[in-house]
Every structure is written in structure tokens, then in C-alpha cells.
Amino acid sequence: MDSLQEYLSKKFKRIQRRSYEGADTQDNSNSNSSSHDKIKRRDDYKCGYCLSERSSRTLRVDRIVDSRLVDKRGLTDLLQKLDNPGNNISACLPCYREKQRKGAEEFFYRHPKRLGNLLFNGRYVCDKVMQSLVSAVEDYSREKEAEEANEKKELFDVSEETI
């Protein structure tokens, strides 16, 4: 009985580790296009951000945390994880283009529901990547709130010249 429990425990830990690290449960191939196909298949041909179902041709594989965010926020511990399947997710063209144009922080700040979708449905996303992303978005939202508060303050500040 103990050996069965040990076997199941090891099996569960390996499956848990795969989902934690974002490792692919299929065979490992170094080909970029086949790895992209595997990620799309892994995500059930759904956009990881808006959860819309798309064909394989209209999905892109997106880095959740990209080098721009790593450089801006000093997340040097994530440099090795950039090409990890745990940092890649399928994205529809509108989400992919908007995230590329605005950057991850602004994209998720403007679309908090998409961040929620990623948090709750991104079971293959590496935990370290997710923590770093949430932290970066929280920092960005504090910065934006401070900017907006300063703008409001400037609007209501009456200078002595106008009196």
C-alpha cells in the first residue's frame, strides 16, 4: 500500500511541477513552430487574455513577461524564463497587438478582467512569472493613480495670478 501511495505522490508532484514550471506535457521539440503549435493546443486554441476561441492561424504565442518589462522593472531573475513555456500563452490578434503596442503593465491596467482571466485560467503559467506580472501591474496602477491625483490637484489649484 505504501508503494502505491509513494507512486501516486511522485506522479502528482511531477504533474504539479510541470504546471508550476509551465513545462509542456507533450514531447519536447526544439522547433519554434511546433512549440508554438503545442502552446496553442495546450491552451485549447483560446486566447489566454480574453478567452475567445480562435483558429490556430489567428492565434499568436505571446510572452507574458517580455524583455521590455524585465528591463523596465529590473526583473533580472526572470531572464532565463522568457523563453520558458511557462511564460508563453496563446493570444488572439487584437489582444496580442494591443499588448505589444502598450506594454504588459498598461494593457493589464486598462483591462483588469484580462489579468483575472490569466490568473484564473493560466494553469501553465509559471508562478514566478505571475507574481512578477501582478507586482508590476500593481506598481503601475499606483503610479497612474498618483499621476491622476496630481492632475486633479493642478486643475483645482488656483494661482495668485488668476485672483
VMD Tcl script that draws the C-alpha trace (Angstrom):
set ca {
  {0.00 0.00 0.00}
  {2.83 2.41 0.84}
  {4.46 1.88 -2.55}
  {1.21 2.80 -4.33}
  {0.89 5.97 -2.26}
  {4.54 6.85 -2.98}
  {4.00 6.25 -6.70}
  {0.88 8.42 -6.81}
  {2.55 11.09 -4.72}
  {5.55 11.23 -7.08}
  {3.24 11.28 -10.11}
  {1.20 14.12 -8.62}
  {4.33 16.10 -7.74}
  {5.66 15.72 -11.28}
  {2.36 16.89 -12.77}
  {2.23 19.75 -10.27}
  {5.84 20.71 -11.11}
  {5.05 20.69 -14.83}
  {2.16 23.07 -14.37}
  {4.21 25.22 -11.98}
  {7.15 25.47 -14.33}
  {4.97 25.68 -17.40}
  {6.59 22.61 -18.89}
  {4.88 21.03 -21.83}
  {3.24 17.71 -21.10}
  {3.77 16.55 -24.70}
  {7.10 15.54 -26.22}
  {9.81 18.18 -26.14}
  {10.87 19.53 -29.50}
  {13.18 22.44 -30.21}
  {11.35 23.59 -33.32}
  {9.85 27.04 -32.80}
  {6.73 26.48 -34.92}
  {5.95 23.13 -33.36}
  {6.46 24.54 -29.86}
  {4.05 27.35 -30.77}
  {1.55 24.75 -32.00}
  {1.93 22.86 -28.73}
  {1.26 26.01 -26.71}
  {-1.84 26.78 -28.78}
  {-3.04 23.20 -28.32}
  {-2.21 23.33 -24.60}
  {-4.40 26.45 -24.29}
  {-7.26 24.77 -26.20}
  {-7.00 27.34 -29.02}
  {-8.27 30.09 -26.73}
  {-6.81 33.49 -26.09}
  {-5.32 33.49 -22.62}
  {-6.36 37.10 -22.10}
  {-9.94 37.44 -23.40}
  {-10.73 33.67 -23.53}
  {-12.13 33.87 -27.06}
  {-11.82 30.71 -29.15}
  {-9.78 31.16 -32.30}
  {-8.29 29.07 -35.06}
  {-4.63 28.18 -34.86}
  {-3.88 30.58 -37.71}
  {-5.38 33.59 -35.90}
  {-3.62 32.92 -32.59}
  {-0.18 34.19 -31.70}
  {2.09 32.93 -28.95}
  {2.85 35.82 -26.64}
  {5.40 36.22 -23.89}
  {3.50 37.23 -20.78}
  {6.55 38.95 -19.31}
  {8.68 40.32 -22.13}
  {12.19 41.75 -22.17}
  {10.81 45.31 -22.11}
  {9.11 44.67 -18.76}
  {12.17 42.83 -17.42}
  {14.39 45.80 -18.30}
  {11.96 48.43 -17.01}
  {11.23 46.74 -13.68}
  {14.67 45.17 -13.13}
  {13.32 41.62 -13.08}
  {16.68 40.08 -13.96}
  {15.76 36.83 -12.20}
  {13.22 36.23 -15.00}
  {15.70 36.45 -17.88}
  {16.01 32.66 -18.06}
  {12.23 32.25 -18.00}
  {11.49 34.46 -21.03}
  {11.54 31.53 -23.47}
  {10.08 29.04 -20.99}
  {6.65 27.65 -21.97}
  {5.52 28.91 -18.55}
  {5.93 32.46 -19.84}
  {4.14 31.86 -23.15}
  {0.43 31.91 -23.79}
  {-1.87 31.92 -26.80}
  {-3.26 35.33 -27.67}
  {-5.76 36.48 -30.28}
  {-4.57 39.15 -32.70}
  {-6.39 42.10 -31.05}
  {-5.04 41.27 -27.58}
  {-1.59 40.45 -28.94}
  {-1.30 43.71 -30.88}
  {-2.62 45.88 -28.06}
  {-0.28 44.28 -25.53}
  {2.67 44.72 -27.89}
  {1.76 48.36 -28.53}
  {1.06 49.41 -24.94}
  {3.22 47.05 -22.92}
  {2.09 44.50 -20.36}
  {1.60 46.93 -17.50}
  {-0.68 49.33 -19.33}
  {-2.51 46.52 -21.12}
  {-3.48 44.81 -17.87}
  {-4.11 48.13 -16.11}
  {-6.65 49.06 -18.80}
  {-8.11 45.53 -18.92}
  {-8.13 44.10 -15.39}
  {-10.56 41.37 -16.45}
  {-7.92 40.02 -18.84}
  {-5.43 39.87 -15.99}
  {-8.05 37.99 -13.97}
  {-8.58 35.57 -16.86}
  {-4.84 34.96 -16.99}
  {-4.64 34.46 -13.22}
  {-7.53 32.03 -13.02}
  {-7.14 30.17 -16.31}
  {-3.39 30.28 -16.87}
  {-2.67 26.99 -15.17}
  {0.52 26.52 -17.16}
  {1.93 29.93 -16.33}
  {4.99 29.83 -14.11}
  {4.29 31.09 -10.60}
  {7.32 33.41 -10.62}
  {6.15 34.97 -13.88}
  {2.66 35.50 -12.48}
  {3.95 37.08 -9.26}
  {6.23 39.44 -11.16}
  {3.44 40.45 -13.54}
  {0.96 41.15 -10.74}
  {3.58 43.15 -8.86}
  {4.43 45.19 -11.97}
  {0.75 45.93 -12.68}
  {0.16 46.96 -9.06}
  {3.17 49.31 -9.20}
  {1.95 50.74 -12.50}
  {-1.55 51.32 -11.13}
  {-0.13 53.17 -8.11}
  {1.94 55.34 -10.45}
  {-1.11 56.09 -12.61}
  {-3.27 56.91 -9.59}
  {-0.57 59.29 -8.32}
  {-0.39 60.96 -11.76}
  {-4.18 61.34 -11.89}
  {-4.24 62.80 -8.37}
  {-1.55 65.33 -9.35}
  {-3.51 66.29 -12.47}
  {-6.66 66.85 -10.42}
  {-4.71 68.85 -7.90}
  {-3.27 71.03 -10.67}
  {-6.76 71.62 -12.07}
  {-8.08 72.86 -8.74}
  {-5.01 74.82 -7.71}
  {-5.79 78.49 -8.13}
  {-2.73 80.56 -8.66}
  {-2.42 84.09 -7.30}
  {-2.30 85.47 -10.83}
  {-5.89 84.45 -11.60}
  {-7.30 86.12 -8.47}
}
mol new
graphics top color blue
foreach p $ca { graphics top sphere $p radius 0.5 }
foreach p [lrange $ca 0 end-1] q [lrange $ca 1 end] { graphics top cylinder $p $q radius 0.2 }
display resetview
